[in-house]
Amino acid sequence: MNLIRFRSFIFFCLLSLSIFAKADDILIKNATVVTSSDLGVINETDILIQDGIISKIGLDISSESAFIIEASGRIITPGLLAPATNLGLIEIELEADTRDDRTKHFSAGFSISSAFNPSSTLIPYNRTAGITSAVVFPSSGKGDLFQGLGSVFKTHGRIDTQPIVTDIAMVMQMGGGQDSRASTFLELEDAVMKAKQFKRSRNLILRGGFFDTGEYSERDLEALSDLMDQNKPLIVKTNRASDMLRIIEFSKKHSINIIFHGAKEAWRIADQLAEVNIPVIIDPMDNIPSSFDSIGARIDAASLLTDSGVNVLIGIADAHNSFLSRQGAGNAVANGMDRYEALKSLTINVAEAFGLADSIGSIEVGKNADLVLWDGDPLEVGTFSDVVIINGEIMSDMTRSKRLRDRYLEVIGLK
């Protein structure tokens, strides 16, 4: 065993005694760096991390004080970003006491930023599979239209975890309900009109005047006003192509930024989406029609969208399985999507869609050191992370299932 590998062995033994290692300087040597930037893939390259930031990328970097990780040609990518998940809000879906993803009191203004549980047992599962940041959204709010506001969190698991960005986007559901689509569009227009009236009446309200908010709270109308000021995008959950076209016209009319989620039929209007630069969050593994709204679903949708110039984000909404986005990207590649574009759909595309690209989403000097070193091709199901780094700290790979495994291995004498 050479000196570098011996140091790595000792380090990870010590690491198992804590949740994560202290953020000292780290030097990763001889990696295949998938940058998710214009730099592309750089072979046999070193990365120096200082104070939680990527400080150098290049050949033959040296440091007397840094802890050294010998990559030996293995692939390193930016930490993966989950673009729309309930991670940290749900522990057991069928147990109401463990769900903080819904409310009966607010709609558009329902913010989950204070409900995120950094100690959720689901976070280590997703982190060890490469998820280092998550855009976390509520599942339902008061009424059937608006579900609330999402925030962005790192998955390091610190008990004092705060959002990277609070209330970064609003989410709504289009179609699939009990009411007519016509009614849903009318309700959406009415909500926007009410928010505009509320915005014009702010001075009156501040002076103690009366404003009838109707079915919405002032918090809801404030959130809708921010939407129209283009301070945040509106994520629209819908699958039908014709619904998306109507939402595009709605967004033009009211100057609202849109991101489509689900979007099984988005490939049918790929050129229109590219023209107005609307990103799409899709799950390539969810490619079978599950309703008449998604009758046009097809397995090569991610490839068709990317080829048309649409910014594709690959994500799995399920809190338990957000990490399966990597498998989804692999499926997309198997059905025609460019491999590098697939990796970007898990990283920089998400960061750009939510305005986070200045700090995360790619491997570039000056960005947060959120990195994953893999033991194989990251788009293969059988590949696992060797090292996960968040904010320059090497994360523990311990999960609840591993603790259970170790407990029973000890009982039967295999450990």
C-alpha positions as CSV (number, residue, x, y, z in Angstrom):
1,M,0.0,0.0,0.0
2,N,1.6,3.3,-1.1
3,L,1.7,6.4,1.2
4,I,-1.2,8.2,-0.4
5,R,-3.5,5.2,-0.2
6,F,-2.4,4.5,3.4
7,R,-3.2,8.1,4.3
8,S,-6.6,7.8,2.7
9,F,-7.3,4.6,4.6
10,I,-6.4,6.2,7.9
11,F,-8.5,9.2,7.1
12,F,-11.7,7.3,6.3
13,C,-11.3,5.2,9.4
14,L,-11.3,8.5,11.4
15,L,-14.1,9.8,9.3
16,S,-16.4,7.0,10.3
17,L,-16.3,8.3,13.9
18,S,-18.0,11.6,12.8
19,I,-20.7,12.9,10.6
20,F,-18.3,14.8,8.3
21,A,-14.7,15.9,8.2
22,K,-13.4,19.3,9.0
23,A,-13.1,21.6,6.0
24,D,-9.3,21.5,5.6
25,D,-7.6,22.0,2.2
26,I,-8.0,19.0,-0.1
27,L,-6.0,18.1,-3.2
28,I,-7.6,15.6,-5.6
29,K,-4.9,14.2,-7.9
30,N,-5.2,12.6,-11.4
31,A,-8.9,12.8,-11.9
32,T,-11.1,12.6,-15.0
33,V,-12.9,15.9,-14.4
34,V,-16.4,16.3,-15.9
35,T,-16.7,20.0,-15.4
36,S,-20.3,20.6,-16.7
37,S,-19.0,23.8,-18.2
38,D,-17.5,24.9,-21.5
39,L,-14.2,23.3,-20.4
40,G,-15.8,19.9,-21.0
41,V,-14.0,16.8,-19.7
42,I,-10.4,17.2,-18.6
43,N,-8.3,14.1,-18.1
44,E,-5.6,13.4,-15.5
45,T,-6.3,16.7,-13.8
46,D,-5.8,18.0,-10.2
47,I,-8.3,20.0,-8.1
48,L,-7.3,22.0,-5.1
49,I,-9.9,23.0,-2.6
50,Q,-9.3,25.7,0.0
51,D,-11.8,27.2,2.5
52,G,-14.6,25.2,0.9
53,I,-14.0,26.7,-2.6
54,I,-12.3,25.3,-5.7
55,S,-9.1,27.4,-5.9
56,K,-7.1,25.6,-8.7
57,I,-7.7,23.2,-11.5
58,G,-4.8,22.0,-13.6
59,L,-1.8,19.7,-13.9
60,D,0.8,18.9,-11.2
61,I,-0.8,21.1,-8.5
62,S,1.1,20.7,-5.2
63,S,0.2,21.6,-1.6
64,E,2.2,20.9,1.6
65,S,-0.8,21.2,3.9
66,A,-3.7,19.6,1.9
67,F,-5.1,16.2,2.4
68,I,-4.5,14.2,-0.8
69,I,-7.1,12.0,-2.5
70,E,-5.6,10.0,-5.3
71,A,-8.3,9.6,-8.0
72,S,-6.2,7.4,-10.3
73,G,-8.2,8.4,-13.3
74,R,-11.6,8.0,-11.8
75,I,-14.4,10.3,-12.8
76,I,-15.3,13.4,-10.7
77,T,-18.4,15.4,-11.3
78,P,-20.0,18.4,-9.7
79,G,-22.4,17.4,-6.9
80,L,-25.8,16.5,-8.3
81,L,-28.7,18.8,-7.9
82,A,-32.2,17.5,-7.3
83,P,-34.4,20.0,-9.2
84,A,-37.8,19.3,-7.6
85,T,-38.1,17.1,-4.5
86,N,-39.8,16.7,-1.1
87,L,-36.5,15.6,0.5
88,G,-36.3,16.8,4.1
89,L,-40.1,17.3,4.3
90,I,-41.3,13.7,4.2
91,E,-40.0,10.7,6.2
92,I,-42.9,8.2,5.8
93,E,-45.5,9.1,3.2
94,L,-48.3,7.2,4.9
95,E,-47.6,8.7,8.4
96,A,-49.0,12.2,8.6
97,D,-46.9,13.1,11.6
98,T,-43.8,12.8,9.4
99,R,-45.0,15.1,6.6
100,D,-44.3,18.8,6.4
101,D,-45.0,19.1,2.7
102,R,-48.6,20.3,2.7
103,T,-51.0,22.7,4.4
104,K,-54.7,23.7,4.5
105,H,-54.0,27.3,5.5
106,F,-52.0,28.8,2.6
107,S,-51.6,28.4,-1.1
108,A,-49.2,30.5,-3.2
109,G,-47.4,31.8,-0.1
110,F,-46.9,28.5,1.7
111,S,-43.1,28.5,2.4
112,I,-41.4,25.3,3.5
113,S,-38.1,27.0,4.4
114,S,-38.5,26.5,8.1
115,A,-39.7,22.8,7.9
116,F,-36.7,21.2,6.3
117,N,-35.3,18.4,8.5
118,P,-31.5,18.1,8.0
119,S,-31.6,15.0,10.2
120,S,-34.0,13.1,7.9
121,T,-32.8,9.5,7.4
122,L,-33.5,9.9,3.7
123,I,-30.8,12.6,3.2
124,P,-27.7,10.3,3.7
125,Y,-29.2,7.9,1.1
126,N,-29.4,10.6,-1.4
127,R,-26.1,12.2,-0.5
128,T,-24.1,9.0,-0.8
129,A,-25.7,8.6,-4.3
130,G,-24.3,12.0,-5.3
131,I,-27.1,14.6,-4.4
132,T,-25.3,17.5,-2.8
133,S,-28.1,20.2,-3.2
134,A,-31.8,19.9,-3.4
135,V,-34.6,22.3,-4.6
136,V,-37.3,21.3,-2.1
137,F,-41.0,22.0,-2.7
138,P,-44.3,21.4,-0.9
139,S,-46.7,18.9,-2.3
140,S,-50.0,20.7,-1.8
141,G,-51.5,23.9,-0.4
142,K,-55.0,25.3,0.3
143,G,-57.1,24.7,-2.8
144,D,-56.1,22.7,-5.9
145,L,-54.0,25.3,-7.9
146,F,-51.0,26.6,-6.0
147,Q,-48.9,24.4,-3.8
148,G,-46.4,26.9,-2.4
149,L,-42.8,28.0,-2.4
150,G,-39.7,26.0,-2.6
151,S,-36.2,26.6,-1.1
152,V,-32.7,25.2,-1.9
153,F,-30.7,23.3,0.7
154,K,-27.3,21.6,0.8
155,T,-27.5,17.9,2.0
156,H,-24.5,17.9,4.4
157,G,-26.9,17.2,7.3
158,R,-25.8,19.9,9.7
159,I,-28.3,20.4,12.4
160,D,-28.2,24.2,11.8
161,T,-28.8,23.9,8.0
162,Q,-30.3,27.0,6.5
163,P,-31.5,27.4,2.9
164,I,-29.0,28.5,0.3
165,V,-31.9,30.5,-1.2
166,T,-35.3,30.9,0.5
167,D,-38.6,30.8,-1.5
168,I,-36.7,30.4,-4.8
169,A,-39.7,29.4,-6.9
170,M,-43.5,28.8,-6.7
171,V,-45.1,25.6,-7.8
172,M,-48.6,24.9,-9.2
173,Q,-50.6,22.0,-10.5
174,M,-52.2,22.1,-14.0
175,G,-54.7,19.4,-15.0
176,G,-55.4,16.1,-13.5
177,G,-57.9,17.4,-11.0
178,Q,-61.6,17.2,-10.5
179,D,-62.4,20.6,-12.1
180,S,-62.4,21.6,-15.8
181,R,-59.2,23.0,-17.3
182,A,-61.2,26.0,-18.3
183,S,-61.9,26.7,-14.6
184,T,-58.3,26.2,-13.7
185,F,-57.1,28.8,-16.3
186,L,-59.8,31.2,-15.1
187,E,-58.7,30.7,-11.5
188,L,-55.1,31.4,-12.5
189,E,-56.1,34.6,-14.2
190,D,-58.2,35.7,-11.3
191,A,-55.3,35.0,-8.9
192,V,-53.0,37.2,-10.9
193,M,-55.5,40.0,-11.2
194,K,-56.1,39.9,-7.4
195,A,-52.3,40.0,-6.8
196,K,-52.0,43.1,-9.1
197,Q,-54.8,44.8,-7.3
198,F,-53.1,43.9,-4.0
199,K,-49.8,45.4,-5.2
200,R,-51.5,48.6,-6.3
201,S,-53.2,48.8,-2.8
202,R,-50.1,48.3,-0.7
203,N,-49.9,52.0,0.4
204,L,-53.6,51.9,1.4
205,I,-53.0,48.7,3.4
206,L,-49.9,50.2,5.1
207,R,-52.1,53.1,6.2
208,G,-54.5,50.7,7.8
209,G,-57.0,50.6,4.9
210,F,-59.1,47.6,4.0
211,F,-58.3,45.3,1.1
212,D,-60.5,42.2,0.4
213,T,-58.0,39.4,-0.2
214,G,-60.8,37.0,-1.1
215,E,-59.8,33.3,-0.7
216,Y,-56.1,34.3,-0.5
217,S,-54.1,35.5,2.5
218,E,-51.9,38.5,2.3
219,R,-48.9,36.1,2.3
220,D,-50.3,34.4,-0.8
221,L,-50.8,37.7,-2.6
222,E,-47.3,38.9,-1.7
223,A,-45.8,35.7,-3.1
224,L,-47.8,36.2,-6.3
225,S,-46.7,39.8,-6.6
226,D,-43.0,38.6,-6.4
227,L,-43.8,36.2,-9.2
228,M,-45.0,39.0,-11.4
229,D,-41.9,41.1,-10.5
230,Q,-39.9,38.2,-12.0
231,N,-38.2,37.6,-8.7
232,K,-38.9,33.9,-9.0
233,P,-40.1,31.4,-11.6
234,L,-43.4,29.6,-11.5
235,I,-43.0,25.8,-11.8
236,V,-46.0,24.4,-13.6
237,K,-46.7,20.7,-13.2
238,T,-48.4,19.5,-16.3
239,N,-48.0,16.9,-19.0
240,R,-50.3,17.9,-21.9
241,A,-48.7,19.8,-24.7
242,S,-51.7,22.0,-25.3
243,D,-51.7,23.1,-21.6
244,M,-48.1,24.1,-21.9
245,L,-48.8,26.2,-25.0
246,R,-51.6,28.0,-23.1
247,I,-49.2,28.6,-20.1
248,I,-46.6,30.0,-22.4
249,E,-49.2,32.6,-23.7
250,F,-50.1,33.3,-20.1
251,S,-46.5,33.9,-19.1
252,K,-46.0,36.3,-22.0
253,K,-49.1,38.2,-21.1
254,H,-48.1,38.7,-17.4
255,S,-44.3,38.6,-17.8
256,I,-43.9,35.5,-15.6
257,N,-40.9,33.1,-15.8
258,I,-42.0,29.5,-16.3
259,I,-40.4,26.1,-15.7
260,F,-42.4,23.0,-16.7
261,H,-42.3,19.9,-14.5
262,G,-43.4,16.4,-15.6
263,A,-43.9,17.6,-19.2
264,K,-44.3,14.2,-20.8
265,E,-45.5,15.7,-24.0
266,A,-43.0,18.6,-24.0
267,W,-41.2,17.1,-27.0
268,R,-44.2,17.9,-29.1
269,I,-43.6,21.7,-28.6
270,A,-39.8,21.5,-28.3
271,D,-39.2,24.4,-30.7
272,Q,-41.6,26.7,-29.0
273,L,-40.0,25.9,-25.6
274,A,-36.5,26.6,-27.0
275,E,-37.7,29.9,-28.5
276,V,-38.9,31.3,-25.2
277,N,-36.1,29.6,-23.2
278,I,-38.4,27.7,-20.8
279,P,-36.6,24.9,-18.9
280,V,-38.2,21.5,-18.5
281,I,-37.9,19.1,-15.5
282,I,-38.5,15.5,-16.7
283,D,-38.0,12.0,-15.4
284,P,-36.8,9.9,-18.4
285,M,-37.9,6.7,-16.6
286,D,-41.5,7.9,-16.4
287,N,-42.1,7.4,-20.1
288,I,-45.3,5.4,-20.2
289,P,-48.7,7.2,-20.4
290,S,-50.2,7.2,-16.9
291,S,-53.3,9.3,-18.0
292,F,-54.9,10.8,-21.0
293,D,-52.8,14.0,-20.3
294,S,-49.6,12.1,-21.1
295,I,-50.8,9.9,-24.0
296,G,-47.8,11.3,-26.0
297,A,-45.1,10.2,-23.6
298,R,-42.1,8.6,-25.2
299,I,-38.8,7.2,-24.1
300,D,-36.5,9.5,-26.1
301,A,-38.2,12.8,-25.0
302,A,-35.0,14.0,-23.2
303,S,-33.0,13.6,-26.4
304,L,-35.6,15.3,-28.6
305,L,-35.8,18.3,-26.2
306,T,-32.0,18.7,-25.9
307,D,-31.5,18.4,-29.7
308,S,-34.0,21.3,-30.0
309,G,-32.1,23.5,-27.6
310,V,-34.4,23.1,-24.6
311,N,-32.7,23.4,-21.2
312,V,-33.5,19.9,-19.7
313,L,-33.3,19.2,-16.0
314,I,-33.6,15.5,-14.9
315,G,-35.2,14.9,-11.6
316,I,-37.2,12.5,-9.4
317,A,-39.7,14.2,-7.1
318,D,-39.9,11.3,-4.6
319,A,-38.0,12.1,-1.5
320,H,-36.9,8.5,-1.0
321,N,-35.6,8.2,-4.5
322,S,-34.3,11.6,-5.7
323,F,-31.0,10.0,-6.3
324,L,-32.6,7.9,-9.1
325,S,-32.2,11.0,-11.3
326,R,-28.8,9.6,-12.2
327,Q,-30.4,6.4,-13.5
328,G,-32.9,8.5,-15.4
329,A,-30.0,10.3,-17.1
330,G,-28.5,7.0,-18.0
331,N,-31.8,5.9,-19.6
332,A,-31.9,9.1,-21.5
333,V,-28.4,8.5,-22.9
334,A,-29.4,4.9,-23.9
335,N,-32.2,6.5,-25.9
336,G,-30.3,9.1,-27.8
337,M,-29.3,11.9,-25.4
338,D,-25.7,13.1,-25.5
339,R,-23.8,11.8,-22.5
340,Y,-22.3,15.2,-21.6
341,E,-25.7,16.9,-21.9
342,A,-27.1,14.2,-19.6
343,L,-24.6,15.0,-16.9
344,K,-25.3,18.7,-17.4
345,S,-29.0,18.0,-16.9
346,L,-28.1,16.8,-13.4
347,T,-25.9,19.7,-12.5
348,I,-25.3,23.0,-14.3
349,N,-28.7,23.0,-16.1
350,V,-30.5,22.9,-12.7
351,A,-28.2,25.6,-11.3
352,E,-28.9,27.9,-14.3
353,A,-32.6,27.4,-14.2
354,F,-32.8,28.5,-10.6
355,G,-30.2,31.2,-10.7
356,L,-27.6,29.3,-8.7
357,A,-24.9,28.9,-11.4
358,D,-22.6,31.5,-9.8
359,S,-21.8,29.1,-6.9
360,I,-22.8,25.5,-7.7
361,G,-23.5,23.2,-10.7
362,S,-20.0,23.0,-12.3
363,I,-16.4,22.5,-11.5
364,E,-14.8,25.9,-12.0
365,V,-12.4,28.0,-10.0
366,G,-14.2,30.1,-7.4
367,K,-17.3,27.9,-7.1
368,N,-18.3,25.9,-4.0
369,A,-16.4,22.6,-3.7
370,D,-19.4,20.3,-4.1
371,L,-17.9,17.3,-5.8
372,V,-18.5,13.6,-6.3
373,L,-15.7,11.0,-7.0
374,W,-17.2,7.9,-8.6
375,D,-15.9,4.3,-8.8
376,G,-17.1,4.0,-12.4
377,D,-19.3,5.6,-15.0
378,P,-21.8,7.9,-13.0
379,L,-24.6,7.1,-15.4
380,E,-24.4,3.3,-14.8
381,V,-26.7,1.8,-12.2
382,G,-23.8,-0.3,-10.7
383,T,-21.6,2.8,-10.0
384,F,-21.3,4.2,-6.5
385,S,-19.7,7.3,-5.0
386,D,-16.2,6.9,-3.5
387,V,-16.1,10.4,-2.0
388,V,-18.8,13.1,-1.7
389,I,-17.6,16.6,-0.8
390,I,-19.9,19.5,0.1
391,N,-18.5,23.0,0.8
392,G,-15.1,21.5,0.9
393,E,-15.9,18.9,3.6
394,I,-15.7,15.1,2.9
395,M,-19.0,13.6,3.9
396,S,-19.5,10.4,5.8
397,D,-21.0,7.5,3.7
398,M,-22.9,6.1,6.7
399,T,-26.7,5.6,6.2
400,R,-29.4,4.0,8.4
401,S,-29.4,0.9,6.2
402,K,-25.6,0.5,6.6
403,R,-26.0,0.8,10.4
404,L,-28.6,-2.0,10.3
405,R,-26.5,-4.1,8.1
406,D,-23.5,-3.8,10.4
407,R,-25.6,-4.5,13.5
408,Y,-26.8,-7.8,12.1
409,L,-23.5,-8.8,10.6
410,E,-22.1,-8.5,14.1
411,V,-24.9,-10.6,15.6
412,I,-24.2,-13.5,13.2
413,G,-20.5,-13.1,13.6
414,L,-19.6,-11.8,10.2
415,K,-18.1,-8.5,11.4
